[in-house]
Amino acid sequence: MKKLILALSLLVLAACQQQATVQPQALREGGQTYIAILEPTASPTLPTRFSERLAALERAHGLSIPAEDRLEALGMVILRGLSPAKAERLAQDPRVYGLTPDREVWAFAQTVPWGVERVGAPTTTAKGAGVSIYILDTGIKVGHEDLTNLAGGHAVVKCRGRCRAPYDDDNGHGTHVAGTAAAVNNNVGVLGVAPAAELWAVKVLSGSGSGSISGIVQGLNWVIAHDNGGKPKVINMSLGGRGRDDQDGQYCPANRSTDAFHNAIQKAVCDHNITVVVAAGNDGADAANYVPAAYDEVLTVSATNSQDDWPSWSNYGPDVDLAAPGVSILSTWHTSTSSYNTISGTSMASPHVAGAAALVLSRYPSYTPAQVKQALLQNAESTATWKNTSGNPHPEPFLNVRGF
């Protein structure tokens, strides 16, 4: 049953078919932006093809949707400048499965870095070859000496300033994440967890680290549709915000979420076999109150320090799957093609697991996301005897890639 999803406050480190046709109106200025999931089930009155369903919706509501807002791989469209009344009419249209208000998001803030060493990455036989890691973030520094495996990318939010490509990084966060996941083994700088993996930059956050749910959904649509030669895909999202899992306890249910963000992740994981890894968040709070961390389809990661302990700011709870290094992590940076920086956060922990997922898929390329998760959990290190001075419950095991 379709519904109009109520807007959520995000804090992230971020009609009747017989209705008369009206004149098209470009959706740009003013009003609220929404993400509409088109009804996926065909019927005698609902056409099968995306283009036909979209055309019918445009005719019925007087819409003129630009090409960049038509997300065919996800079966969604972005609708900009809707009045509350128009949004309500669209929500009641049987052609619309779900309508989600857009909301703001932003990033959760050759030496072998201690984290890469701690999880055992240098000892692995698998190095991530034949796997693509997509970094949905602020971009990746084009031309960086340690990121020569950057194959290309896509920009939802354009890079500003000194940019060699639209998906270049004007913040640093995405470049740092990329280096932890897959900085190459070239005797300079740092080493990533999966140095032989292929990197793709998907710039969904601006130079200030902010973005929107619609931008992330556009990025997910691009990843799903992107032809990478048939290689297994891993997505890292070191971002998120306040929200709840609208289908808590259900992994890839037959009746998919009517929330556009969750629905897009379900399509990536359940329909397109893409492993999605996300940061738990940095508020020292239950991850059940954050999305995408709370979603059952993703791998959610908390942060630890070099003393095998959790900082008080790392989110926790039953939705957290794995712990990984996230304090004082040295990695690649965006200020030059040879720059590095040390920062902390669950944003830094997540790419350790994204790299680990690439190691698993390098050895077992036909694995589903559920099998990747199972492999990582089975190989993980128990934290039952860890000191845990954070004051928060952290029963999740610690990432271990030895043996892959």
Beta strands, then each sheet from edge to edge (+ up, - down):
strand 1: 25-26
strand 2: 32-38
strand 3: 63-64
strand 4: 70-71
strand 5: 76-82
strand 6: 96-101
strand 7: 104-107
strand 8: 132-137
strand 9: 150-155
strand 10: 198-203
strand 11: 210-212
strand 12: 233-237
strand 13: 239-242
strand 14: 275-279
strand 15: 290-291
strand 16: 299-304
strand 17: 322-325
strand 18: 329-332
strand 19: 340-343
sheet 1: 1+ 3+
sheet 2: 4+ 5- 2+ 6-
sheet 3: 11+ 7- 13+ 15-
sheet 4: 9+ 10+ 8+ 12+ 14+ 16+ 17+
sheet 5: 18+ 19-
end
